[in-house]
Amino acid sequence: MMSVPPPKVITRHHGGSIHAYVLDSAAFGALRPAAVFRPLPGDEVVESVVRPDLERVVYTTLNGVVCLTRAGEPVWACALEPRSEQRHGHLPGCALSLDGRTVWVYRPDAMAGRADADQWVGHDADSGAVLVRRPLETVGHAAGHYVHPVDGSVYLDIGEGQDGSVILRSTAGADGEPEFVSYPWSDRCLIGLSPDGQQFMTVDHEQADVAFHRHPGGEVLLTLTVEAFGHDPEDTFVEWSGGYLTPETAVVTLGGEREDEEEWFRHHLVDVRTGAVGDELTVEATSPYELVPLGDGSWLTAGPDGKAVHRSRAPLPTAPPSAHS
């Protein structure tokens, strides 16, 4: 009997609260939060993740990791010590493992002035106990976690500012202990994993091209430069955004600046099997980073109030006409 994957839950921060949305493939338009969590007084949330059952949230602040119940009761907390008085340049991040048992936390300890380099730490999701601690050789500002949808391995993309980007992956070893793999690049930014788990997408740190790689080895399957999209690389670049709209189709975002210094961006569709550049995807967004492809043909943006909006290329289902219409 096949197991049913847990519902996809995403969070948005709004009005000092953490809003959790359950993504229903049949629900489009402005979404209502399925749960709202209120951080502890004084906590400024950097990143958050909510369990699929909506009963707990874990969030990071500049100096800690906190787990709360839906009622706001503390479950566990971990202080990032020593406390950093620096307000900018270091953003701890978190993610929940595919099986829900581990909370992964990226600690930018170097930029926070806590150590000479960063850490990647796995906490028991129920107790907060440290399960694994991986010292890193990076001096990062922030990092993105990407959980593989099939095998549960976790990618970490660490941004080191002008020094580039480092990509690592954690996976369960033969003995059950985590094994860590570092990819041999310092100039590629991880954008997303394909929903079927077969590949992943990166953008050159200098924003000259986009590439698609085989999971897990990282072999390059396809590379597209700015010219492939019909633009001049002198005034156009690939944004560090986009992702997989479906297993076969990726969204690649290009941007630039017009002669009047007005910035622009466009979302292009790419067939990742053939490399063919397709139509532009028309999206109501004010930033090239607002679009979040979901892998099922739909995507998220933000409404004027900052809350999540769910859209799809497919026409919305319409209700049957009323007998009295």
C-alpha positions in Angstrom: 0.0 0.0 0.0 1.5 3.4 -1.0 1.9 6.0 1.7 0.2 9.3 1.1 2.6 12.2 1.2 1.8 14.8 3.9 0.2 18.0 2.7 2.6 20.8 1.7 2.6 23.6 4.3 4.2 27.0 3.7 4.5 29.9 6.1 4.4 33.6 5.7 5.1 36.3 8.3 2.4 38.9 8.6 1.6 41.5 11.3 4.0 39.9 13.7 2.5 36.4 13.4 3.4 33.3 11.5 0.7 32.2 9.0 0.6 28.6 7.9 -1.0 27.7 4.6 -1.9 24.2 3.5 -1.6 24.0 -0.3 -4.6 22.5 -1.8 -4.3 21.8 -5.5 -7.9 22.7 -6.0 -7.9 26.0 -4.1 -6.8 29.1 -6.0 -6.8 32.8 -5.4 -6.1 34.5 -2.1 -5.5 31.8 0.6 -6.7 31.8 4.1 -4.2 30.6 6.7 -5.0 27.2 8.2 -3.2 28.1 11.4 -1.7 31.3 12.9 1.1 31.2 15.4 2.2 34.0 17.6 6.0 34.2 18.4 7.1 34.8 22.0 7.1 38.4 23.0 10.1 40.3 21.7 11.0 37.6 19.1 11.7 38.8 15.6 11.2 35.8 13.3 13.8 35.2 10.6 12.5 32.0 9.2 9.8 29.5 10.2 8.5 26.0 9.5 5.2 24.4 10.6 4.5 20.7 10.9 2.0 19.2 8.4 -0.4 18.6 11.3 -0.3 22.3 12.1 0.3 21.6 15.8 3.8 23.1 16.1 6.0 25.8 14.6 9.7 26.1 14.7 11.3 29.5 14.0 14.7 31.1 14.1 15.6 34.6 15.4 19.0 36.2 15.2 20.0 34.5 18.5 17.9 31.4 18.9 15.6 28.6 17.7 12.2 28.2 19.2 9.5 25.5 19.0 5.9 26.4 20.1 2.6 24.7 20.1 -0.4 26.1 18.3 -1.6 27.5 21.6 1.7 29.4 21.9 3.2 27.2 24.6 7.0 26.7 24.5 8.1 23.1 23.6 11.8 23.7 23.4 14.3 26.4 22.6 18.0 26.6 21.7 20.0 29.7 22.3 22.6 30.6 19.7 25.4 31.5 22.0 27.2 33.7 22.7 24.5 36.2 21.9 25.3 38.4 19.0 24.8 42.2 19.2 25.2 42.5 15.4 21.8 43.3 13.8 22.7 42.7 10.2 24.5 40.2 8.0 23.6 36.9 9.7 20.2 35.2 9.2 19.8 31.8 10.8 17.5 29.5 8.8 15.5 26.3 9.5 13.7 23.5 7.7 11.8 20.3 8.6 13.0 17.0 7.3 10.7 15.0 5.0 9.8 12.5 7.8 9.2 15.4 10.3 11.7 14.1 12.8 14.5 16.5 12.4 14.7 20.3 12.3 17.7 21.5 10.4 19.2 24.8 11.4 21.8 26.8 9.6 23.9 28.9 12.0 25.8 31.8 10.3 28.1 32.0 13.4 31.0 33.7 11.6 29.1 36.7 10.5 27.4 36.8 13.9 30.8 37.0 15.6 30.4 33.7 17.5 33.0 31.7 15.7 35.4 31.6 12.7 33.0 29.5 10.6 29.4 28.4 10.4 27.5 25.3 11.6 24.7 23.1 10.3 22.8 21.5 13.1 20.1 18.8 13.2 17.7 19.0 16.2 15.2 16.4 17.3 11.9 17.9 16.3 10.1 16.8 19.5 12.7 17.6 22.1 15.2 20.0 20.5 18.1 17.7 21.4 21.1 18.0 19.0 21.2 14.9 16.8 24.1 16.0 14.6 26.4 19.0 14.4 28.3 19.7 11.2 31.1 22.3 11.4 31.3 24.2 8.1 34.1 26.1 6.4 31.8 28.9 5.3 31.4 32.5 6.3 27.8 33.0 5.2 25.1 35.6 5.6 22.1 33.3 5.1 21.2 29.9 3.6 18.3 28.2 1.9 17.2 24.6 2.8 15.7 22.4 0.0 14.3 19.0 1.1 14.4 16.3 -1.5 10.8 15.2 -2.2 11.6 11.5 -2.6 14.7 10.4 -0.7 14.5 13.0 2.1 18.1 14.3 1.7 18.5 18.0 2.4 20.3 20.5 0.3 21.8 23.7 1.9 22.7 26.7 -0.3 24.9 29.1 1.7 25.3 32.6 0.4 28.7 34.2 1.2 28.0 37.5 -0.5 30.7 38.6 -3.0 32.5 35.3 -2.3 29.8 33.3 -3.9 27.6 30.4 -2.8 28.4 27.0 -1.4 26.0 24.0 -1.9 26.0 21.0 0.5 23.7 18.0 0.9 22.9 15.8 3.9 21.8 12.3 3.4 21.4 9.2 5.6 24.4 6.9 5.4 24.4 3.1 5.5 24.6 3.1 9.3 21.8 5.6 9.6 24.2 8.4 10.5 24.1 11.5 8.3 26.6 11.8 5.5 27.5 15.2 4.0 28.5 16.0 0.5 29.9 19.3 -0.8 29.4 20.2 -4.4 32.6 21.4 -6.3 31.3 24.9 -7.0 31.6 28.3 -5.3 29.9 30.2 -8.1 26.4 28.6 -8.4 23.3 29.4 -6.4 20.7 26.6 -5.8 17.3 27.7 -7.0 15.1 24.6 -6.5 14.7 20.8 -6.8 12.4 19.2 -9.4 9.2 17.7 -7.9 10.1 14.2 -9.2 13.5 14.5 -7.5 15.4 13.8 -10.6 17.3 17.1 -10.9 18.0 20.5 -9.5 18.4 24.0 -10.8 21.2 26.5 -10.2 22.0 30.0 -11.4 25.5 31.3 -11.9 26.6 33.7 -9.1 27.5 36.3 -11.7 24.0 35.7 -13.2 25.2 34.8 -16.7 23.4 31.5 -17.0 21.1 28.9 -15.6 21.9 25.2 -15.3 20.1 22.0 -14.6 21.9 19.1 -12.8 21.3 15.4 -12.2 20.4 14.5 -8.6 22.4 13.5 -6.6 25.7 13.7 -8.4 25.3 17.2 -9.8 26.3 16.4 -13.4 25.2 19.2 -15.7 22.3 18.2 -17.9 21.6 21.5 -19.6 23.0 25.1 -19.5 21.2 28.2 -20.9 22.9 31.6 -21.2 21.1 34.9 -21.4 21.5 34.8 -25.2 19.3 31.6 -25.3 16.4 33.8 -24.2 16.9 36.4 -26.9 18.5 39.0 -24.6 21.8 40.8 -24.6 24.1 39.8 -21.7 25.4 43.3 -21.6 22.1 44.6 -20.1 20.3 41.5 -19.0 21.0 38.9 -16.3 19.5 35.7 -14.9 17.8 36.4 -11.5 18.5 34.1 -8.5 14.8 33.0 -8.6 12.4 30.8 -10.4 12.2 27.0 -10.0 10.2 24.0 -11.3 6.7 24.6 -12.4 6.3 20.9 -13.3 8.9 18.0 -13.5 9.4 18.9 -17.2 9.1 22.7 -17.1 11.2 25.3 -15.2 10.6 29.0 -14.7 13.8 31.0 -15.4 13.6 34.7 -14.5 15.5 37.3 -16.4 16.0 40.9 -15.4 17.6 44.1 -16.4 17.4 47.9 -16.4 15.9 50.1 -19.1 17.4 53.3 -20.4 15.3 55.3 -18.0 16.8 53.2 -15.2 13.5 51.4 -14.5 14.1 47.8 -13.5 12.3 45.0 -15.3 11.9 41.2 -15.0 10.3 38.4 -17.0 9.5 34.8 -16.3 10.4 32.4 -19.1 9.3 28.8 -19.4 12.0 26.1 -20.3 11.5 22.5 -21.2 14.2 20.9 -19.1 14.2 17.7 -21.3 15.1 19.5 -24.5 16.3 22.9 -23.5 13.6 24.6 -25.6 12.7 28.1 -24.4 8.9 28.5 -24.4 6.4 31.2 -23.7 6.7 33.8 -21.0 4.7 33.2 -17.8 2.5 36.2 -17.0 2.6 36.7 -13.3 1.2 39.6 -11.1 4.3 40.3 -9.0 6.2 43.3 -7.9 9.5 41.5 -7.4 11.3 38.7 -9.4 11.5 36.8 -6.1 7.8 36.9 -5.3 7.0 34.0 -7.6 7.3 30.5 -6.0 6.7 27.6 -8.4 5.1 24.6 -6.6 6.0 21.8 -9.1 2.4 20.9 -9.9 1.7 23.6 -12.5 0.8 26.2 -10.0 2.7 28.9 -8.1 2.4 31.3 -5.2 2.7 35.1 -5.1 1.8 37.7 -2.5 -1.3 39.8 -2.5 -1.4 43.6 -1.7 -1.8 42.6 2.0 1.3 40.4 1.9 -0.7 37.2 2.2 -0.3 34.2 -0.1 -2.1 34.0 -3.4 -2.3 30.6 -5.4 -2.4 30.7 -9.2 -2.2 28.2 -12.0 -1.9 28.1 -15.8 -4.9 25.9 -16.0 -8.3 27.6 -16.0 -10.0 27.7 -12.7 -12.9 25.3 -12.3 -16.3 27.0 -12.6 -19.4 26.1 -10.7 -22.3 24.6 -12.7 -25.0 27.2 -13.6 -27.7 27.6 -11.0 -31.2 26.3 -11.9 -32.5 29.8 -11.2 -30.0 31.7 -13.3 
